[in-house]
């Protein structure tokens, strides 16, 4: 969370394997496919040339390889031919290209030099700016030496970007991840990596409930609602791949991530979205009776602004819910609070709110304090703490406040709730939050990619670092499949009961 932050679940692609770099500059003069068999001569015979496919990969400044395989080969066999890029192309490659069997690279394809440039930008940025100079106990230099040759030798951009994601995942930090440029021209996508550059929403949210990946929310009049998706349905598979299998792979890749709740958010996003919107996403869903059906996830139009709803509950208490801490939600919150100012108590619903901007969060929380109040600080890499305070509002809401959170409440939703809870201004009901409280910086990289990384660690007013723990409610109300299917909101009921107790106690004083 920071001036340009939102809590999103991370990546994941293929599991890394260990490759020893053995050099400070592994791209220059090192052969990382030394175990491949050298081809002798310059390629195929004349009778095979027009039925061959060729793939090349740069090994160093002075050497590249070409894998020549026959189209008619059932086993996909071929041979390795080593090439000096400074010399003319071997005759077999010239003839294959002339025959039209070597397609020109797509417009988005990166050269080896461009891959090195992007890798260096990612690695150097983390090396110099990551909030923790010990990199969460990871030997960042060794990680870079291990990944660099793999990134250069990746067979295509899709594999390259996946490796970039794994590179940042090595840090085991919920706010640190690499995001490829949106909408790759190839249209390819991994079966279980989270979305990048998506527009709109799926119209439903997933979460871990009673050990199952379940539908926890469905937007009214969304494509999901019209497609028969209902809260409480269990997700068995995504694009034919069992959810348990996806979770097991992700757990193997990101063991040690910030918290279990943060990890489950990652799984939910990976199951629901995949890498990009360009790929059809089919979920196998099961209802309460165990009947299964397939639902193809379809995008709903993107909301231009953060969504906020407010109303007066039957109990007379005010209720305000919003999904992001981004402008102009602070103005909307102020207007909603003003219209409900005569309510005897307020319930703020931050369930599913993944975070947003610090300045917006301070504008909202300032409504509850007559004077500037210490919200907490952010510890920098150098060890200093940047302190933040609310500001004196035009009008103060002094009535009791209860905040609702769940495991999908992250970042700014967590720090604001921790602040209000720790200084005694609000009580909290629901389930433990995501535990993702770092301050995130967003950097646009060369070629349209994005790097998000933790740049500061939040400390509560009492000096606690809640990363990995998040918000522990004053009253825990677990979510159940039964409640989801019946439409019962047990957490909301508990929050209203607590507000009744607080208002009654206030009247007795």
SVG drawing of the C-alpha trace seen along z (x, -y; Angstrom):
<svg xmlns="http://www.w3.org/2000/svg" viewBox="-35 -23 69 63">
<polyline fill="none" stroke="black" stroke-width="0.4" points="0.0,0.0 1.2,-3.5 0.5,-6.5 0.0,-4.2 -0.8,-0.8 -3.4,1.9 -3.4,5.3 -3.5,7.9 -2.6,11.6 0.6,12.6 1.8,14.6 3.0,18.0 4.1,20.0 6.6,22.8 8.8,24.1 12.4,22.9 15.2,25.4 18.7,24.8 21.2,23.6 24.7,22.5 25.7,19.2 29.3,19.2 30.1,15.7 29.3,12.1 28.3,11.4 26.8,14.7 25.7,13.4 29.2,12.5 31.2,15.5 29.4,18.3 27.7,21.3 24.7,22.3 23.7,25.1 27.0,26.9 25.3,30.2 23.6,30.0 25.2,32.0 27.0,30.0 25.7,30.5 28.3,31.2 28.3,29.5 25.8,26.8 22.5,28.5 20.1,30.7 20.5,32.2 18.8,30.6 15.9,33.1 14.9,32.0 15.5,28.3 12.0,27.2 10.3,29.4 12.2,28.1 11.4,25.7 14.1,23.6 14.3,22.1 17.2,20.0 18.5,18.8 21.4,16.5 23.9,18.0 26.4,15.1 27.6,12.2 29.5,14.5 27.4,17.6 23.8,18.7 22.2,22.0 19.6,23.1 17.4,26.2 16.4,27.6 13.6,30.1 11.7,31.9 8.0,31.2 7.5,34.9 9.2,36.1 6.7,37.7 9.1,37.4 9.8,33.7 13.5,34.6 16.2,32.4 19.7,31.3 21.6,28.4 23.6,26.1 25.9,23.5 26.1,20.2 28.4,17.2 26.1,14.2 28.9,12.2 29.1,14.6 26.7,15.2 23.7,17.4 24.4,21.1 23.0,22.3 20.4,24.6 18.9,21.8 18.8,19.5 17.0,22.2 14.5,22.9 13.8,19.2 13.4,18.8 10.9,21.7 8.8,19.9 9.3,22.4 10.9,19.8 8.2,17.3 9.4,13.8 9.4,12.9 6.2,11.3 6.3,7.6 6.5,8.0 9.3,10.5 12.3,9.5 15.9,9.8 18.5,11.3 19.9,7.8 16.4,6.5 15.9,9.4 19.1,8.6 18.2,5.0 14.8,5.8 16.3,8.3 19.0,5.9 16.4,3.2 14.3,5.6 17.3,7.0 19.0,3.7 15.7,2.0 15.1,4.7 18.8,4.7 18.8,0.9 15.3,0.2 13.6,3.2 12.5,2.4 14.7,5.1 18.4,4.9 18.6,8.6 15.9,9.4 13.9,11.5 16.8,13.8 17.3,14.5 20.7,14.2 19.5,11.9 22.9,11.8 22.9,15.6 19.3,15.6 20.2,13.1 23.1,15.2 20.9,18.3 18.1,16.7 19.9,14.5 21.1,17.3 17.6,18.9 16.0,15.6 18.3,15.1 17.8,18.7 14.0,18.7 12.4,20.1 9.9,17.2 8.6,14.1 5.9,16.1 8.5,18.2 10.8,15.2 8.0,13.2 7.1,16.3 10.7,16.5 10.6,12.8 7.6,13.5 9.4,16.4 12.5,14.2 10.5,11.7 8.6,14.5 11.8,15.7 11.5,12.8 8.4,14.3 6.8,10.9 3.1,10.3 3.6,6.8 6.5,7.7 5.8,9.1 6.6,8.6 3.7,8.0 4.3,8.6 3.0,6.0 -0.8,6.4 -2.4,8.3 0.5,10.3 0.1,10.5 0.6,14.3 -2.6,14.8 -0.9,17.5 -1.5,17.7 -0.5,19.9 -3.1,22.1 -2.7,20.6 -1.0,17.3 -2.9,14.2 -4.2,11.5 -2.1,8.7 -3.6,5.7 -7.2,7.0 -10.1,4.7 -13.4,5.1 -14.1,7.9 -15.4,11.4 -18.5,10.4 -17.7,12.9 -15.1,13.4 -13.6,16.6 -12.2,17.4 -11.2,20.3 -14.2,21.5 -14.1,24.5 -11.1,25.8 -12.7,25.4 -12.2,22.8 -15.7,21.3 -17.7,18.5 -18.0,16.0 -19.7,13.1 -21.5,12.6 -22.3,9.1 -26.0,8.4 -26.8,8.4 -23.3,9.6 -22.5,12.2 -21.8,14.6 -25.2,14.1 -26.9,14.5 -24.8,17.6 -26.2,19.3 -23.2,18.8 -24.3,18.4 -22.4,17.9 -21.5,21.1 -20.7,23.0 -17.4,24.9 -14.8,24.6 -13.5,28.0 -11.3,27.1 -10.2,24.3 -9.8,25.1 -9.9,28.8 -7.1,28.6 -8.2,29.5 -8.0,26.6 -6.1,28.9 -3.4,29.4 -3.1,25.7 -2.9,24.9 -0.3,27.6 1.9,26.2 1.6,22.7 2.4,23.7 5.5,25.4 6.6,22.3 5.8,19.6 6.2,21.5 7.0,18.9 4.8,16.2 3.5,13.4 0.6,15.4 -1.7,18.2 -4.6,15.8 -2.4,14.0 -1.5,17.3 -5.2,18.3 -5.9,15.0 -3.2,15.8 -4.8,19.2 -8.3,17.6 -7.0,15.1 -5.0,17.7 -8.0,20.0 -10.4,17.2 -8.3,15.3 -5.3,17.1 -2.7,14.8 -4.7,12.6 -8.3,12.0 -7.5,13.2 -7.7,16.8 -11.2,18.4 -11.5,19.4 -13.9,22.3 -14.6,23.1 -16.1,26.5 -18.6,25.5 -20.5,27.7 -23.7,26.6 -24.9,27.7 -26.2,31.0 -23.0,31.8 -24.3,31.2 -21.5,29.9 -21.5,27.7 -19.1,25.6 -19.1,21.8 -17.1,19.8 -15.9,16.6 -16.8,13.5 -15.7,10.0 -18.0,7.3 -17.5,3.6 -14.9,1.9 -16.1,-0.5 -14.6,-3.9 -14.5,-4.8 -14.3,-2.9 -17.6,-1.6 -19.2,-2.8 -22.6,-2.0 -24.2,-3.5 -27.5,-3.0 -29.2,-3.0 -29.7,0.5 -33.0,1.6 -31.3,1.2 -30.8,-2.5 -27.1,-2.2 -25.2,-3.7 -23.5,-1.3 -20.8,-2.2 -19.0,0.2 -16.4,-0.5 -14.0,1.6 -10.9,-0.5 -9.0,-3.3 -8.7,-5.4 -10.0,-8.8 -12.7,-9.9 -13.8,-7.4 -12.7,-9.7 -15.0,-12.4 -17.8,-9.9 -17.2,-8.6 -17.4,-12.1 -20.7,-12.8 -22.2,-9.4 -21.1,-10.0 -22.6,-13.5 -26.0,-12.1 -25.9,-9.6 -24.5,-11.8 -27.5,-11.4 -27.0,-7.6 -26.2,-6.4 -23.3,-4.2 -21.5,-3.4 -20.5,-0.1 -17.6,-0.3 -17.5,2.8 -14.0,3.4 -14.5,7.1 -12.9,7.7 -11.3,4.3 -7.7,5.0 -6.2,1.6 -5.3,-1.6 -3.6,-4.9 -2.3,-6.3 -3.6,-9.8 -7.1,-8.6 -7.0,-6.4 -5.9,-9.3 -8.7,-11.5 -11.3,-8.9 -10.0,-8.1 -9.6,-11.8 -13.4,-12.0 -13.2,-10.2 -10.6,-12.3 -10.9,-15.9 -7.2,-16.5 -4.3,-15.2 -3.6,-11.7 -0.6,-9.5 -1.6,-6.8 1.7,-5.0 4.8,-5.1 6.7,-3.4 10.1,-2.0 12.5,-2.6 15.4,-0.5 17.8,-2.7 16.0,-2.1 14.2,-5.5 10.5,-5.8 8.3,-8.2 5.5,-9.2 1.9,-9.9 -1.0,-11.7 -4.6,-12.3 -5.7,-15.9 -8.2,-18.0 -11.6,-17.6 -14.3,-20.1 -16.7,-17.9 -16.0,-14.9 -18.1,-11.7 -17.9,-10.8 -20.3,-7.8 -19.2,-4.1 -17.6,-2.5 -17.3,1.2 -15.2,2.3 -15.9,5.6 -12.8,7.3 -12.1,10.7 -9.1,12.5 -9.4,10.5 -9.0,7.2 -5.5,6.1 -3.0,3.3 -4.7,-0.1 -7.7,1.7 -5.5,3.4 -3.4,0.5 -6.5,-1.8 -8.3,0.9 -5.2,1.6 -4.8,-2.1 -8.5,-2.6 -8.4,0.6 -5.1,-0.1 -6.0,-3.7 -9.4,-2.5 -11.5,-4.3 -13.1,-1.2 -13.8,2.5 -13.3,5.1 -15.5,8.1 -15.0,10.8 -12.0,13.0 -8.3,12.3 -7.1,10.2 -4.6,10.9 -1.5,9.8 -0.2,7.7 0.7,4.4 3.9,3.2 4.1,0.0 4.4,0.7 6.0,-1.2 5.0,-0.7 7.6,-1.1 7.0,-1.0 9.7,0.9 11.2,0.9 8.8,2.5 5.6,1.9 6.1,4.3 5.5,3.3 7.4,4.0 5.7,3.8 7.8,4.1 7.8,3.4 9.6,0.2 8.6,-0.4 7.2,1.6 4.2,0.3 4.5,-0.1 1.4,-0.6 1.1,-3.5 2.5,-1.1 5.4,-0.1 4.2,3.3 5.0,4.7 1.8,6.6 3.1,8.0 2.1,11.7 -0.4,11.2 -2.7,8.5 -5.8,7.6 -7.0,10.0 -10.7,9.2 -12.1,8.4 -14.8,10.9 -14.1,13.6 -17.0,14.8 -15.9,17.5 -17.5,17.7 -19.4,20.9 -20.7,22.5 -24.1,22.9 -24.3,19.1 -23.2,18.3 -25.8,20.6 -28.6,19.3 -27.7,15.6 -27.0,15.1 -24.4,12.5 -23.4,13.7 -20.5,11.2 -22.9,8.3 -25.3,9.6 -22.4,9.9 -21.3,6.3 -24.8,4.9 -25.0,6.7 -21.6,5.2 -22.8,1.7 -25.9,2.2 -23.8,3.1 -21.5,0.1 -24.4,-2.4 -26.1,-1.0 -22.9,-1.2 -22.5,-4.8 -26.0,-5.8 -25.3,-4.3 -22.2,-6.5"/>
</svg>
